[in-house]
Amino acid sequence: MTQAETRKANATQEDVVKQINEVLKRFRSVVDYLQKQETIPSFRTLCQTTPVVKEAFDRTVAARCNSRVEQWCDGRINCAIIGSSGNGKTTMLDEMFPGLSERGLLVTEVTDTTSQALHISFSENQDERNEVVVNSWSHAQMVSLMEDDDVKRQNDTDGINIEYLADRVVVDGGAAKLRDVQSFKFPLRTELRPFPASYRVPHTQLNDKRFLVALTTKQLSAQIDRGSLISFDGNAYNALQLRAVVKEVRLKDGYKNILKWSKRTPQEAIRLQFVDTPGISVQGSEKDEVLRHFLGKKSNHIALQMWLNDELDIVVHLVLCGRNSDFAELWRTLEAHCEPGQMDDLSERLVLAVNGMNRYFSDKNLINKYESPDQSVSGGDHFAITIEDNILQKMSPRGRIKPAEICFFDSKSIVEADKRQPYADYYRSCQAIMQSWTEPSGVGYGTLSRLGILDGFKENIAALVDPEDRGQGYLVRKLFDLVDRRGPYLLVKKFLVRTKVFTEVENLLEAINTYYDELGSLNRRAVLDALLSCLQFIDLDDPRSLESFIGDKIDQAVDCIDFSGADQRLDTWGAEAFRKMTNLLKREIIASSNPLPDIAIEFERHFDAQVPNWSSRWGYDGLRIPVPSVNSPNSADLLRYCLKLHAREIMLRLMAEQESTGDSAGFEQSPEDRKRILQIITWLKEARSMTKTLCASHGVSL
Amino acid sequence: MTKNQTSVSNVYQLIVLPKTGTQICRGFPLPPAMQGQYAQLSQTIEKLAKAQAEHEIVGLVEEHAACDRKITHTPWVAIDVQDYIFFRLTQVGNETQLDLIVDTMSGAGAMALNKVPISLQKGIPKLGKAFGTNFHLADVFVEEHLKARNEIGSLIVDFGNSGTAFVFSREGAGPREARLIETNNPFDPDYQSRPEGESNILKSNMIVLRAGNGETENPWIVLGTRAEELIQQAPLATYLYAPKKYVRYWPEHLKAEEPTMPFQGLLGQRDRLRPVLDFVRITLEQMFQYALAAITNPLNTSHIPEFYPQIARVMLTYPLTWRKVDQELFRDLVERISRQLFVHEDRTKSQFTVELICSEPMAVAAFVLWENFFHFDTHNLRMAASTLGNTDGNDEIRMLVVDIGGGSTDIACIDIKWGIREEDESVDVTFKMIESMRFNRAGDRLSHLIATAVKQFLKQKYSINEPLSFKQPSRNAAFTRNNKRKAVSFIAELVEKAKVALSSDDGTWKLEPRDEHELLRPFEPLVGVIGEDKLIQAPFLKIDHGTLEQWVQGDRQSLETNGEPGFMDIFLYLDELQRSLKAKDRAPHVVVLSGRSTRMPFIRYQTAKHLGLPLHRVRTLSEILPESLKLHNHENMDKLAVVLGAQRFRFGDHIRFVALEDEPIFNRFIGTVRETPNGLKLNRVHVQPGDSRPRTITISVDPEKAVRIGHAFRQDGVAQVIANLSNKSRNQRHEVKIKLLDDFSVEMRAHEDILLAEWVPGGNDIIVDNFNDTGDIDREPEDFMTRIITRNQSAWLRSEVDSKAEEGDWE
């Protein structure tokens, strides 16, 4: 991305954040205003008397309580790094965030790290950088993990007993059948108690290497400190308990390398936060003693919780070159817990980061792929094997996935240790080979083209060869590009769609529009009178009453609706049929009740005002059922079936409104009340319009 | 046993596969050279049959084989009684044919590569070996499985109390291509007169036809309507009505309470009493054999196997009523049977699994949703949702499935959400159970009420006071256990007729004079032969919807029932459920009624009333789509929806289902229970709705005392017992920790003095609606139902003369 493009993207993003907050502001104001019911008595009465409005408002209040709506959108994008243990994630982070490493907050000399998420965000302020916050699981999350089928089965098998008390979970290995129980350092009975709030690590403790190691790694028995590491809210936590209860550690860093590689300003850098998730498929360790089964599943559960909380905007899947992706395992867990659609847009925000480019020059099988043309023809070239077969095909249980970006990188420390020569020298020797792959006659050219990364790969080579970049910088630049490109989309979707803000704005607006006119005047009493008068022939206490009315008056008439000529009106035939049915229903209601003319007019007005909403919500507008024909003989039956059911639904809605009771004095409206409602309507309309524009501009479907 | 032999004759070969049940081949052709010799051949067979008269097994085949009795035929003969291959000669028009029965589970038919000639030695009343044969009629060849055309696929099973259905889903086949297996009963001479749908849904009742000799020998079992008929002929034979209700895990300390039965066939018996679960296994084995026989030989006319199913996966549904241990017991049972029965090639053998795919109500919901989404198509899901009651225009539905089966009622509120993948217009659907209720009152309770009315009718009109309980001795010794068995079986048959009649919109059931006459036969030792004049005299038994509804309203939990719920409690609990869901803003959009009993209109009405929903939001499975879009067999959809739903749940093509875990919270108040004049109530509440689950609680139990644990929707609402803790110590009070897993299940570590008994609502420990197996009509508690039905006796025990009866239609 050019600097001009970046500037434009920044401006766009700032504007999007501003607009999202404008929508949120209006939404919050509407709800807060309406909740103070004394300010708008007419709405209070309406809620008391009209279930449809009350339900719409209750849903709106529920959406208001969403934590995303509670906070303002700050435009920050979370970038989660997900990979299996042993794929070099910690080493990469160590090189990306040398500041954290120097402070001992990233421990790389051991492979057995504890399962917790590491949030890294940018701060220019040195004091802020010294703030380390530790968050624990909630009680429910601990219970959920303990009740995981595998954990439960393994605990049962080993005789580890679990007690679920209201404020803690007690793990009792007193009667456990574990062969290594003699070497345990911690008590056999362990209480897991969630933190009452975030734990801010005292500065003195931050300089305590012993504490940091115990917090972040699983030490050998001989080295382990059995005493309490922290005391919080009157409860002491030893290292084993911390391993279990800590969910995440939040750190701040100066982004020295990130700023250098991306050439972004601090204001831009602040937008990107990194989340180091614990390795996929981490197994339980004997070092975890009676918590071994619980901790064996903790990693996937952390990723799951973050996914469920919508904390993972961009996903960087890190895989060591030549290894298979284990992402499918996480995918299955996520799919089993997430609502549909949450995984659908993953490919748009997925970056595949392939670690260990040097393996293409040291692994004999891979070398064969590009040095012996026959090999690449028979089983695919080295990229086809390492990227397509090993990763993209295996990432999803539902088949191949196409990531938004693919980046190759390497680690200086690994390369220099393995090759016993300076990084720059080593990669200079490989550069020509890499470049040959980008030539049309080169092995791998086809796969790189197919993956859509040919041009990017050329840039990636230059970055890999640069010992200061190592491809890590390239990865960071691609992340910023993705934020520029997809950031607005991700933010709009996250803050306005997934939070249901837009849906509830529409619902509430519809409910209010039914009972107030465009100037904010309440017409509820007239509507209620009309409904009472026009539906008097229905016995509300007898469900058969409604059935027999529709059965006698509507069903047969619907059976007679003629669909001839529908093939000339492909887009409208369904909506037209619905209008016919509603007109018929309206006529029959009036005929059955024979109201005074004024009442009938009010009823018709109220009824007609709602027909477009029903038509839209129930799918008649834009209906794509094939028109009845020889090839679609059942279409007419299907539509008639819908019309009959919807006739009943309309009656049901009208009856629900009619059932409303209340103080009719409450329907008297003061000018002040009218003015406030008008303000509410204006805010809702603005919120709806702004959201629609934002979604249309950034490709978010509603 | 017959050895392999080589035939030199040019006869036709019936090729069967081992372990495919009892194979029947009707109308098997004779070689052209033997046509026109029926008279001569039949003479030889007649002689042979006389010679085999001593073999009862041949008589059994003669009496029970599912072959046409109306055509010209010879008696059945065996090739060799140890071979279990039987045949008879038939004459159809000018053509002479064979009917053959081959038991592929035992004898010669069970051994691959066996070739058994069907030959007659002229003039000699003995079945010949090949040598010296004058008439070589046919050969039976037992082929190896892998030589037949094999199709890899999955077998989906819905094992129900009233009926069982199978689907074979070929690998790669679409949801609508799945094959519903139409089973054939090999031992049903009246097979031609059975209703068409019965072959799709195999009635689960069983009777032992031939017990067999050794423990390992495959017994001959008759399933379905024929079993119901046979028990009237052979009252002491082992008979199991609605076997599924006996699927229950009995821990070691409760083993002594497990019900047992003798192993008695119409022919033969085995020693000692056996747990009823053994017979459940035998029934299931037989069902699987029926399924294999139906796949390899669908119409009982195949000369060669149509194909052999390589079953890579057996998928099972289960009722919510079953605890985890019961589900696992069932899975293990099926796995054991499958591994013994199915012959796998190496690939499928290594992949073979038996899976509990989903609960029955979940399967019903999947069926309803799939069929709707399929017909509406991906573009019109908003419309589909609105017809299922979500008129808000968003992509979700809360569907409450009320599945009133033969023995239990499962109620599940499922939160269904979906998203469309734009790239291929496929739909991802998630199911999350947000509430469930399990209840051991169901259709059999209605049967019990009607049976009580029949019994009361006999008492009122004919002064028949004898108890029908099989265990209770009769005051009149001439009224034997056989008579009781016949009477109870016929009452059960009448009840079924009544339920069918009452399932129509304006149905009424009346005991016809013909049936009344038949009903009285077993009572002849008590009342003598009743003349037809008495039959057309008052009173008459006539039950209509209103009467049954009134009975149901009286059948509810009270002090009189010792806290055991009745059928009405289903609706009362629906009422509580509705309040609870509404309070959480989770009221269901639509209610789907499944199970045959739900065809009775009053059930729909009561459900709607107690859920506060309009009638169009409460639909039976026959009302979920317009007539022209319903599946073939839709009249049996109450039963088939489970198996087809399970199949769609797993193989839904472009509509993919994922079951999400239930929310890990309690939905009820849970605590200790006490008895009050208004039923059971919670005493001390340990858990409140919304608390995370599981939860460990501590309960004190005094010496030689018991504490009941129960749940309720409201803190002061009526409670249902879920477990009982009893302390056997005489002097020591104990505090025990028990783990509440969910609203229904508890766990406790083994304790020296404290015994935990889990209860399933409705009484899983005492199965009270199994009068068919025990003859105990209205004894839990004694005369409880009689008191209910006599409240409106004039409504059903009519005194007016029935015009039809006057016409004498009983003849």
Contacts between the chains, C-beta under 8 A, distances in Angstrom:
chain1	res1	chain2	res2	distance
A	55	B	585	7.7
A	58	B	585	6.4
A	59	B	585	7.6
A	62	B	585	7.6
A	139	B	692	6.2
A	140	B	664	6.5
A	140	B	665	8.0
A	140	B	692	4.4
A	143	B	664	6.2
A	143	B	692	5.1
A	143	B	693	7.2
A	143	B	694	6.9
A	144	B	664	5.3
A	147	B	664	6.6
A	147	B	694	6.6
A	161	B	749	6.7
A	162	B	696	7.9
A	162	B	739	7.8
A	163	B	696	3.9
A	163	B	737	6.4
A	163	B	739	7.4
A	164	B	692	7.7
A	164	B	693	7.5
A	164	B	694	4.8
A	164	B	695	4.8
A	164	B	696	4.9
A	164	B	739	6.9
A	165	B	695	7.5
A	165	B	696	6.0
A	166	B	691	7.4
A	166	B	695	7.2
A	170	B	696	7.7
A	335	B	658	5.7
A	336	B	658	6.2
A	336	B	659	7.6
A	336	B	660	6.2
A	336	B	661	6.7
A	337	B	660	6.0
A	337	B	661	6.6
A	338	B	430	7.8
A	339	B	417	5.2
A	339	B	419	7.3
A	339	B	430	5.9
A	340	B	417	5.7
A	340	B	418	5.2
A	340	B	419	3.6
A	340	B	427	7.8
A	340	B	428	3.7
A	340	B	429	6.3
A	340	B	430	5.1
A	340	B	658	7.5
A	341	B	418	7.9
A	341	B	419	2.8
A	341	B	420	7.9
A	341	B	428	6.8
A	342	B	419	7.8
A	343	B	428	8.0
A	344	B	419	6.1
A	344	B	421	5.6
A	344	B	422	7.7
A	344	B	428	7.5
A	503	B	394	6.4
A	507	B	392	7.1
A	543	B	605	7.0
A	543	B	608	5.1
A	543	B	609	6.7
A	543	B	613	7.9
A	543	B	614	5.6
A	543	B	615	4.7
A	544	B	605	7.6
A	544	B	615	6.9
A	546	B	614	5.8
A	546	B	615	7.3
A	546	B	616	7.9
A	547	B	614	7.8
A	547	B	615	5.1
A	547	B	616	7.0
A	614	B	391	7.7
A	616	B	393	7.3
A	617	B	382	7.1
A	617	B	386	6.9
A	617	B	391	6.5
A	617	B	392	6.8
A	617	B	393	3.5
A	618	B	382	6.9
A	618	B	383	5.9
A	618	B	386	4.0
A	618	B	391	6.4
A	618	B	393	7.2
A	619	B	380	5.5
A	619	B	381	7.8
A	619	B	382	3.8
A	619	B	383	3.1
A	619	B	384	7.8
A	619	B	386	6.3
A	620	B	383	7.2
A	623	B	380	6.3
A	623	B	383	6.8
A	624	B	377	7.0
A	624	B	379	3.8
A	624	B	380	5.9
A	625	B	376	7.2
A	625	B	377	7.0
A	625	B	380	5.7
A	625	B	383	7.8
A	633	B	628	7.4
A	634	B	375	7.5
A	634	B	626	7.5
A	634	B	628	5.0
A	634	B	629	5.5
A	637	B	626	4.2
A	637	B	627	7.2
A	637	B	628	4.5
A	637	B	629	6.6
A	638	B	375	6.2
A	638	B	376	7.3
A	638	B	625	7.9
A	638	B	626	6.1
A	638	B	629	6.5
A	640	B	626	7.0
A	641	B	387	7.1
A	641	B	625	7.0
A	641	B	626	4.0
A	642	B	383	6.1
A	642	B	386	7.6
A	642	B	387	5.4
A	645	B	386	7.8
A	645	B	387	5.0
A	645	B	616	6.1
A	646	B	386	6.9
A	646	B	387	7.6
A	648	B	614	6.6
A	648	B	616	4.4
A	649	B	386	7.2
A	649	B	389	8.0
A	649	B	391	5.4
A	649	B	616	7.9
A	652	B	614	5.6
A	653	B	391	7.5
A	701	B	422	7.7
